[in-house]
């Protein structure tokens, strides 16, 4: 069966997330806790 579009194109790392700087900053801050 073919892969879903969202699975093929989802970000592999936090750095791959574009246009969501606030979310990226929160995720990075949470990971450092």
DSSP file (Angstrom, degrees, kcal/mol; ACC not computed):
  #  RESIDUE AA STRUCTURE BP1 BP2  ACC     N-H-->O    O-->H-N    N-H-->O    O-->H-N    TCO  KAPPA ALPHA  PHI   PSI    X-CA   Y-CA   Z-CA
    1    1 A X              0   0    0      0, 0.0     2,-0.1     0, 0.0     0, 0.0   0.000 360.0 360.0 360.0 144.6    0.0    0.0    0.0
    2    2 A X        -     0   0    0      1,-0.1     2,-0.1     0, 0.0     0, 0.0  -0.353 360.0-102.1 -75.1 154.9    1.3    3.5   -0.8
    3    3 A X        -     0   0    0      1,-0.1    -1,-0.1    -2,-0.1     2,-0.1  -0.434  38.2-105.7 -74.0 145.3    2.4    5.8    1.9
    4    4 A X     >  -     0   0    0     -2,-0.1     4,-2.0     1,-0.1     3,-0.5  -0.431  25.0-120.9 -69.5 147.6    0.2    8.6    3.1
    5    5 A X  H  > S+     0   0    0      1,-0.2     4,-2.0     2,-0.2     5,-0.1   0.899 112.9  53.4 -54.9 -44.9    1.1   12.1    1.9
    6    6 A X  H  > S+     0   0    0      1,-0.2     4,-0.6     2,-0.2    -1,-0.2   0.813 108.5  49.8 -65.3 -29.5    1.4   13.3    5.5
    7    7 A X  H  4 S+     0   0    0     -3,-0.5     3,-0.3     2,-0.2    -1,-0.2   0.874 111.6  47.8 -75.0 -37.5    3.8   10.5    6.4
    8    8 A X  H  < S+     0   0    0     -4,-2.0    -2,-0.2     1,-0.2    -1,-0.2   0.850 121.7  34.2 -69.2 -34.5    6.0   11.2    3.4
    9    9 A X  H  < S+     0   0    0     -4,-2.0    -1,-0.2    -5,-0.2    -2,-0.2   0.286  84.8 120.1-111.3   9.1    6.3   15.0    3.9
   10   10 A X  S  < S-     0   0    0     -4,-0.6     2,-0.1    -3,-0.3    -3,-0.0  -0.409  75.6 -91.8 -72.7 152.8    6.2   15.4    7.7
   11   11 A X        -     0   0    0      1,-0.1    -1,-0.1    -2,-0.1     3,-0.1  -0.401  28.4-159.3 -63.9 137.2    9.2   17.0    9.3
   12   12 A X  S    S+     0   0    0      1,-0.1     2,-0.3    -2,-0.1    -1,-0.1   0.744  77.1  21.8 -88.1 -26.7   11.9   14.6   10.4
   13   13 A X  S >  S-     0   0    0      1,-0.1     3,-1.2     0, 0.0     4,-0.3  -0.890  84.2-108.4-134.0 165.3   13.5   17.0   12.9
   14   14 A X  G >  S+     0   0    0     -2,-0.3     3,-1.6     1,-0.3    -1,-0.1   0.851 118.4  62.3 -61.6 -33.9   12.3   20.0   14.8
   15   15 A X  G 3  S+     0   0    0      1,-0.3    -1,-0.3     9,-0.0     9,-0.0   0.712  93.1  64.5 -65.8 -19.8   14.6   22.1   12.6
   16   16 A X  G <  S+     0   0    0     -3,-1.2     2,-0.5     2,-0.1    -1,-0.3   0.606  76.3 104.7 -78.6 -11.7   12.5   21.0    9.6
   17   17 A X    <   -     0   0    0     -3,-1.6     2,-0.4    -4,-0.3     3,-0.2  -0.598  57.9-163.5 -75.2 122.1    9.4   22.8   10.9
   18   18 A X        +     0   0    0     -2,-0.5    -2,-0.1     1,-0.2    -7,-0.0  -0.840  60.9  12.3-110.3 143.4    8.9   26.0    8.9
   19   19 A X  S    S+     0   0    0     -2,-0.4    -1,-0.2     1,-0.1     3,-0.1   0.601 102.5  89.6  75.9  12.1    6.7   29.0    9.7
   20   20 A X     >  +     0   0    0     -3,-0.2     4,-2.5     1,-0.1     3,-0.4  -0.346  39.4 152.7-134.9  52.5    6.1   28.0   13.3
   21   21 A X  H  > S+     0   0    0      1,-0.2     4,-2.8     2,-0.2     5,-0.2   0.861  73.7  53.5 -56.7 -40.3    9.0   29.6   15.2
   22   22 A X  H  > S+     0   0    0      1,-0.2     4,-2.1     2,-0.2    -1,-0.2   0.906 110.9  46.5 -62.6 -40.9    7.1   29.9   18.5
   23   23 A X  H  > S+     0   0    0     -3,-0.4     4,-2.6     2,-0.2    -2,-0.2   0.923 112.5  49.7 -66.5 -44.3    6.3   26.2   18.4
   24   24 A X  H  X S+     0   0    0     -4,-2.5     4,-2.5     1,-0.2    -2,-0.2   0.921 110.5  50.6 -60.9 -44.4    9.8   25.3   17.6
   25   25 A X  H  X S+     0   0    0     -4,-2.8     4,-2.3    -5,-0.2    -1,-0.2   0.902 111.5  48.0 -61.4 -41.4   11.2   27.5   20.4
   26   26 A X  H  X S+     0   0    0     -4,-2.1     4,-2.6     2,-0.2    -2,-0.2   0.913 111.3  49.9 -65.8 -42.6    8.8   25.9   22.9
   27   27 A X  H  X S+     0   0    0     -4,-2.6     4,-2.2     1,-0.2    -2,-0.2   0.916 112.4  47.4 -62.6 -42.5    9.6   22.3   21.8
   28   28 A X  H  X S+     0   0    0     -4,-2.5     4,-1.3     2,-0.2    -1,-0.2   0.906 112.5  49.1 -65.6 -41.1   13.4   23.1   22.1
   29   29 A X  H  X S+     0   0    0     -4,-2.3     4,-0.5     1,-0.2     3,-0.2   0.902 111.8  49.6 -64.4 -40.9   12.9   24.7   25.5
   30   30 A X  H >< S+     0   0    0     -4,-2.6     3,-1.0     1,-0.2    -2,-0.2   0.893 108.2  53.3 -64.1 -39.9   10.8   21.7   26.7
   31   31 A X  H 3< S+     0   0    0     -4,-2.2    -1,-0.2     1,-0.2    -2,-0.2   0.787 104.7  55.9 -67.5 -26.8   13.5   19.2   25.4
   32   32 A X  H 3<        0   0    0     -4,-1.3    -1,-0.2     1,-0.2    -2,-0.2   0.609 360.0 360.0 -80.6 -11.9   16.2   21.0   27.4
   33   33 A X    <<        0   0    0     -3,-1.0    -1,-0.2    -4,-0.5    -2,-0.1   0.493 360.0 360.0 -64.2 360.0   14.3   20.6   30.7
